[in-house]
Amino acid sequence: MSLRARVRNGRLVLDEATDLPEGSEVRLLLVDDEEDWQPSDAQVAALQKSVAQAERGEVVPAEVVLRELRAR
């Protein structure tokens, strides 16, 4: 899930409503449109490994992954 927010008076204010449960913990990532992100060599290697696994059919359906994540 991705949500956008802006800083107003030192507080983060969501641009849209959300149905997240009260007390949910969220992780924030600062977006800097002027900075080009470049993956590290380790990140590129991990992505290449994942693509190769997917091409071999070694995948887990998204529904299963989401169910397991929600169960945590």
N, C-alpha and C positions, 0 to 999 in steps of 0.2 A: 504494500500500500504506500502511496506517495501523497503527501499533503503539502500545500504551500502555506507559508506564514510570513508575516512581516513583523519587524520590531517596532513597537509603538510604546513610548514612555518606558523603555527598558524591558518591556514584556513582549513575548511572542504572541501574536494574534493570528489565528488561522484565517485564511482567505475564504474558507467555506465551512459549513457545519460538518460535524463528524459524529458517528455513532459509536465511537470508542467507549468502552466501559469506564466509569468513574475510577480514577486512580491508576489507569493504564500508564505504563512506562513507555516512553518513546525515545528513539535515538534520532538526533538531529545531525544533518549534514549541511554545512554552509555552502551555498551555491555562489560561485564567483564566475560570472559570465566572461570575464576577461582572461581567465586563466585556463590554458589548455591542459587537460589532464592527460598524462602519459602513464600507461601501466608499467610496472616494474618487470624485469625479466622473469621473476618468479610468478607474477600474475599472468603474464603471457603464456608461460609454460603450463600453468594450471588450466587456463582456458583452452589451450590446444589439447591437453589431455582429456578435458571434458567433451570437446567436440569429437575427438576420436572415439570415446566411449559411446556417445550418442549415435555416431555413424555405424557402430557395431550393434546397435540396438540395446545397449546396456543402459536402459533408462528406467526411471520410476515415474509413473503417472503423476501429474500435478496434484490431482485429488488426494493421492496418498501422502505426498509431501505436506500439503496444506493441513490435512487431518492430523498428521504427526506433530506439526508445528503448533497447531491450536491446542493439542493435548498437553503440551508442556506447561 
